Amino acid sequence: MATTMHRRQFLGTTGSAFAALTASGCVARSQGDETVAAADMDGIYGPLVKDRDGILDLPKGFSYRVVSSLGDAMSDGGTVPDKADGMGCFDLSNGKIALVRNHELLPWDDMGGEVDKGYGRNPDGTFMAGGTTNLVLDAATLAVEKQHRTLAGTIRNCSGGVTPWGSWLTCEEPGQRGLELPAHGYVFEVPADAEGLVDPVPLKALGRFNHEAACVDPVTGMIYETEDMGDGLIYRFTPSKPGNLQAGGKLQALALVDGTTDSRNWDGVTMTVGDRHEVRWVDLDDVESPKNDLRMRGAAKGALLVARGEGIHMGDGDLYLCSTSGGAAKLGQIFRLVPGRGAKPDTLELFFESESKEQFNYGDNLVVAPNGHLIVCEDQYTDVVDNRLIGITPQGVPYPFARLNIQTELAGACFSPDGKTLFVNAYSPTKTLAITGPWVA
């Protein structure tokens, strides 16, 4: 289905857009009391079985295939770039699905070939290497039919989020050095059905900062954004025209009504697991400031500090977002944000906080599975322990689901529209994996 058709449907009725997104597997259904209530460190699927190929350990009954790797020839004449990060999966109809995959490349990295269209240029005139690639797969066999570059000239495209109208929001995380360049630190939109390089249009009203991920509420059209900084904020963007992000809108930062301004629990417990806090939103101005001070100005208005906000994804009406280094042990937290959508106040809950590296060690991208469990990608380079996919039940119980035997991060976890396949990236060297097996219903 063409992106424009998705957009018209969204503008016509947000309720039907939510239903369509749920059916596509991009929004998961909560299992409530039917979900497994507890799990030991062997996980609800049993212990992990060592992979004879040395890539990914999985529970018995699960398997993976590599669908795309660094250096593979692409249909546009280039090769698959490195540093695969955030990713979304879309139903293209006619038995096809698409993956839109970020590449967190620095300006001077190898982008897998020359391009003739992009956003920012290096001093030598070449386009900056960051951007996205699209993969079109057969929905039944998962065979890759084509893959090609769709965005170029951006810096360190970290994560992002899917939209109900069939596009991917790819977010620049340029870092402190990159934010010295006033033209960078933005969100860009890439249609899932793009046939080639898109016109790179920065969505400036969504703010200029060290972006990580974004998530669209399909009922309201509001976009929630995370910021990968030790003193980052949670942002909400209300578009002037839902579904048309180039038309501008209002950017706000999350604050708590009770006056709590720090969620990190670094210097004493300020937020307790399970407690819900009423939310208020503070207006932000000068959201394109070249001074890299948006979070500081938000904090001055009482906005809540979050330690390295990372992945964000919507379940059955609730948004889950990851804080990589939050918590008393500085091993990571997960928050649950429940939008009131005008009928009642929004609320924020500290859903999970890791107490040990065995539980959870530096979570990054996350996705809500069709059974209501979270699947969280670990991103730590400090131990000999390899990065894992950590499952978390709706009751907040963690368990290991997979272990990567390559010392790089896991990223971009997303489910196929039918909920049967989990796609995930090994960051570097790039490998995109498709995992199938006996998922708990």
N, C-alpha and C positions, 0 to 999 in steps of 0.2 A: 504494500500500500504506500502510496506516495506521501512524503512528509507534509505537503500542503493539505492533503485530505485529513491527516491526523490533526493538523492545526485547526481546520474548520470544525471538526468534530469537538475538539476541546473548547473552542470558543462558543459552540452551540450549547453544550451541556457538560458541566464539569462532573456531574454525577456519572454520566455514561463514560467519561474519560477514566474515572476511577475504576469502574467495572472493567474496562478494557485493559487497564494497566494490571489489575489483579489477575485477569485471565492470562496475561502474557508472562506471568511469573516474575515480573519486576516488583510487585508488591505481594507480600506473603500473607497467608491466613494464619491467625493465631489458633492454637489448638486448645487453649484454656486448660481445663482439668484433665483432658485426655492425654496431655503431653507427659512424657516421662518426668517424674518429679525429682529424681535424684540420679547421680552418675558418679562412679568412682573414676580414678585416673586412668583406667583402661578404656573408659568411654562407653557410651551406650551401644556402640557397634562392636565392642570387643577390642582386644589389643591390636596394635599396629603390626603389620607383617612386613618384614624387610624386603625392599624392592631389589630384585636381582640385577636390575639395570642401574641401580644407584641414584635414582632421581627422587622418587616420592614414595614413602611408606604409607600404606592405607590399611584399613581393617579388612579382614577376610570378606570376600564377596564383592569388594570394590576394585575397580581398575581405572587406569587412565590411558590416554593416548596424547602424543604431542601433535598438535594441529599446525603449529607455526614456530619457527626457530630463527634466531639471529642469522642473517645472511641468506635466507631462502629467497629465491627469485620471486619478485612480485609481478603482477600483470601490467604494471605501468612502466616496467623497465628497471625499476630500482630494486633494492634488496631490503629485507626486513631490518629495521633499525634496532638498536639496543635499548636497554633500560625501560622495559615495558612496565607500566604502573597501572593506574586506574583503568577500568573497562566496564562497558555496559553491553547488554544483549537485547536484541530487538527482533520482533517478528516482521519479516518483509512480505509475508503471504506467499502464495504459490509454492509452498514447501521450502522456503528459504528463510534463514535467519542471518543476522549480521552482528558481528562484534565490532564495536568502536573502541580502539585501544590507544591509550596515552603512551607517549615516550618522553620520559623525564630527562631530556637531553640538554646539556649546556650549549650555549651558542656555537661553540667551535667543535662540538662533537660530530662524528660521522653520522649523517642522516640516511645513509644508504643510497646515495645518488643525488645528482643535481635536480633542482626543481625550478620551474619558471614562474611560480606565484608564491607569495608568502607575506608575512606581516613585517617583521623587523629584519634588518640586515646587519651583518658584521662589518667592521671597518674595511675589509677587503671587497665589500660589495655582495658577498654571498649571503643567502638567507640563513638566519639562525636555525639551529637544527631541531628545536623542540616542535612537537606537534602530535598528530594522530595518524593511525592507519586504520582502515576498515577492512574487515574480512567477511566475505559472504560464504556461508556454509549451507550444504544440503541439510535440512532439518532432520531427516531420517538417518542419514549415514554419517553426518558431521564432516563429510569431505569438504575441504576448502575449494571453492569454485573460482574465487579470485580474491586477491588482497592488493591494496594500493594505498598510497599516501593520500590523506584528505585535508591535512592542515600543516602548514610550515611557517617558519619565521617566529615562533614563540619560544619562551624560555621555560624549561623544566615543567612540562605539563604533568602534574602530579596525579591528582584524582579528579573527580567530577561527579556527574550524576545524570541519570536518564530523565527525559521529559515525557509527559503523556502524549505529546504530539509527534514522537518519533525522532528525537534528536538527542545528542549527547552534549552536555555542558562540560567542556574541558577547562581546567583551572590552572593558571600559571602560579607556580611557587618559586619565584625567582630568587628568594633569599635576600639577605641584607645587601649583598653586592649588586644583585640584579635590580633591586628596588631603587638603586641610584639612577636607573634608566627610566625616565618619566613615562615612556611609552609602554612599560610592561608592569605586570602584576594584576592582570585582568582575567575575565572569563570569556570564552569564545564558544560559539554554538556550531556543532557539526551534525548534519542530517545523517541518519543511519543509512539512507539510500543514496548517499553522495556517490557520484560516478567518478569523481576525480577531486582535485584540489578545490576547496571552497574559497570564496572571498573571505579573507580574515577580518572580521568586524569585532573589535573589542566591545564588550557589553559594560561600558564604563559606569553606568548607574548602579551596577552590582558591587561597586567598590574596588579600590586599588589597594591590595594588601597581599600578604603571603598566603594565597589561597591554598586550600587543600581539597575540599569536596563540597558538593552541592546536592540538594535534594528538593524536588518539587512536590508540594502538596497538591495532588490532582483535584482536590475538591475546591480549593481556594485559588490555586495558581501561584501562591506564595512560594518563595525559594529560600531555603535555609542553607547557610554556608558556614564552614569551619575554617579556622585559621591556625596554621602550623607555626605557632610561636609559644614560648614558655609562658607568656602573659597574653595569650590570644583571647579572642572573644567569640561568641556565637552570634551570627548575623541573620537577619530576616529581611528579604526584599519583597516589597509589595508592588507588582508591576502596574503601571497605568492602564495597560491593556493586557489582560491575562493571555498568555500564549504568544505575545509579541514583545520580546524582551528588548528590542531595539527602541521601543517607544518610551523607555525610561520608567521611573517609579521612585519609591521611597525606600531608603535603607535605614535599618534600625539595629540596635544591639540588645541582647537579652540581659535583663537585670531581674533581681528577685525582690518581691514586695517586702520581705522580712528584713531587708538590708544587708543580707550576706553578699559579699563582694568577691569572695575567693573560694573556688570549688576544689582547689588542688590538694588540700589536707596536708600540705608540706610542713607547716608550722603549728600543728594542732588540728584537731578534727573540726571542720566548719560545716561539712555535709556528711550525713550518716546514710549508709545504704538503706534504701526502702522508704526514707522520708520524702514526701512530696512538698514542693515549694511553689507557691503561686508566682507567676511570671509577670513582669511588665516589660515593655519595650521602649527604649529611649531613642529618640530621633538623632540621626547623624547628619552633619552637613560637610561640605567640601570633601566628598567621598572619593574624589580623584586626586587628593593632595599628593604632591611629589615628595613630601617630607617623611613618608612612612610613619605617620603618627595617628592614623585613624583609631587604632586600638587604644592608644593612650588617651585620646580625647573622649572615647566611649567610656573608658574606665573612670575618667574624671566626672562623668555623669552617673556613675554608680553601676556600670555594666559589670557582669560577672567574669572574673578571670578564669580561664581554662588552660591547662597545661598541654600544649601541642594538640589542638583539635585536629583530628584526622578524618577517618571515614564517617559518613552519615548515610543512613538508609531508612526508608519508611516501611514499617510492618502494617498491621491492620489498624491504620489510623494513628499509630505512634511512630515517632522518629527515634532511632537509636544512633548515638554518636560516640566516637571513641576519643579518649584523651590518652595519648601515647605514654606520657611520663607522669600522669597525675597519681594521687594517692599517697598515703603515708610511707609506703615502700617504694614509691616512684616507679612502679612497674606497670601502671595503667589503670584507667577507669573507663566505664561505659555509662553514659547517661541516657535516660529516656525522656523525651520531650513530647508532651501530649497537647496538640493544638486544640483550643476550645472552639475555634472557628466561629467566634462571635456569640455562641450560645452560653459559654462559660469561660472562666479564665484559663489561659494556658498554664500548664504545670511542668516542672522539671524535677526529675528524680535521679539520684545516684543509684543506678541499677546494679552495678557491679564494681568492686574494687579488688584488684589482685593483692594477695598477701604473700605470695611466693612465686618464684620463677616457674615452678612446676605448674601452677595454675594458669599463668598468663604473663607473658613477658614482652612488653612494648607492642601493644596492638596498633594496627594501622587501618587499612581498608576493612570494611565489614559489609555483610549482606544478611538480610533476614531470609532464611530458608522457607520453602513452602510449608514445612511443618511447624513454623514459628520459632525454631531455634536460630540463634545467631551463629554465623560462621565468621571468625575474625582472623585476619592475616597478621602474623607476627612480623616485626621488623626490628630485629636487634642483631648487632654485630659485636657484642661484648663477650660472648661466651663461646665455648666449643659446641654447646648445644645448638643444633640446627633450628631454623625457623619452622614453625608449625602453623597449621590451621587449627584453631581452637573453637570447639563448639560450646555454646552456652545455652542451657535450657531456659524456657520462659520463667522458671523459678530462680534463675541466677546461678546454676550449678555448671562449672566449666568441665570440659573433657577434651582430650586431644583427638582430633579427627585425622590429621595427616602430618607427616614430618618430611621436610625437604632436606635431602642429603647433599645439597649444594649450598655453600655458604653465601647466600644472597637472600633478599627478602621475598616473601610471597605478597602478591598484590592483585588487585582487580577482580576479586571473587564476585561472580554473578551467575545466576541461574538461567538456563534456557527457558523459552516461553512455556514449555510443557512441564517444567520443574524437574526433569529427569537428569539433567546434566549440569554439573557445576564447572564453570570455566574459571581458571585462575592463571596468573602469570608468575613465572620465575623471573625476577627482575633483570639480572645480568649474569651470564649471557641470556638474552631473551628466549624464553620458551613459553608458549601458551598451551596449557593443558586442558583436556576435557575429562572430567571425572564422572563415572557412572557407577551405580550399584544399588543395593537394597535400602534406599532412604526410609527412615522411620516415618510413618504416615502421621 
